[in-house]
Amino acid sequence: MWAKWMERPRLYWHMTKSLQTGLLLSTGIAGYYSAHAGLHGTGAQVVGLIVSLYLAIVGSTVLNMWYDRDIDARMYRTCWRPLPAGKVSPTEALRLGLVLSIAGLGLALALAPLYALVVFAGWFCDVVVYTLWLKRRTPWSIVWGGLSGGMPVLAGRVLAVGRVDLIGLLLALAVLFWIPTHIVTFALRYDEDYRRAGVPTIPSVYGPRFAYATIAAAAVLAAGTIIAAAWCIGLTTGALEMLVVLSVALAWLALTVVRRPTPKRNFLLFKFASLYMLFTMALIAWGA
């Protein structure tokens, strides 16, 4: 009886991409604390930030899965997901995604109108522009995916300071530049899957050589931008030094993959890029 009662929540959990959601949520928290919000922010505001961002992010993720269920069914990597596997109906997924999205955006609006606008911009870029419009048409859809990925950190900063400022924009740009390092390495690893599903990616359209060059350029830009943002924030010396070391390591690894590309090095860069973003956001929250 207990296992049957827990079946739906477990299926819904598989539709939230928990690791990706957690990473995006960490950027929002870092954006908030980058403004020294820990000195004057209230516990209720922090909880509101976390809950509203989480609901908006998972709502958009579920809606993406609802729309892309045909693509997921053709890919070995994703055919086990609840929608293509037939364990959750499209109508059920659509309702769930809309309820989560409305709840997250509504709570964001209750916290602050400008904050809600930034959260909505991220949701709209992800669901409407990236998934519904561009993902099946152009490999450069990842630019819009990058914009939506940069909105949580900007939203956190906006909630803390009450405006869009240079630091918030730099943090959002850092995530935007980081996205290709993460996504293109992933597309290289699962190139056959994406070809089977008919989804255009930078490796499939422009070839591996151009893909590796894109990865390297994006990694260098991401590293430089996040260092600039950290400098403007005024991180403690120790936190800034650790952030610089991590950023140099990301750029060096990306350039190494360009010079001597192998599947193993590419996968190592993919893993390191995720850890890089997580640890740099933690350093920004702590060092501020």
Secondary structure by P-SEA (a helix, b strand, c coil): cccccaaaaaaaaaaaaaaaaaaaaaaaaaaaacccccccccaaaaaaaaaaaaaaaaaaaaaaaaaaaaaaaacccccccccccccccaaaaaaaaaaaaaaaaaaaaaacaaaaaaaaaaaaacccccccccccccccaaaaaaaaaaaaaaaaaaaacccccaaaaaaaaaaaaaaaaaaaaaaaaaaaaaaaaccccccccccaaaaaaaaaaaaaaaaaaaaaaaaaacccaaaaaaaaaaaaaaaaaaaaaaacccaaaaaaaaaaaaaaaaaaaaaaaaac
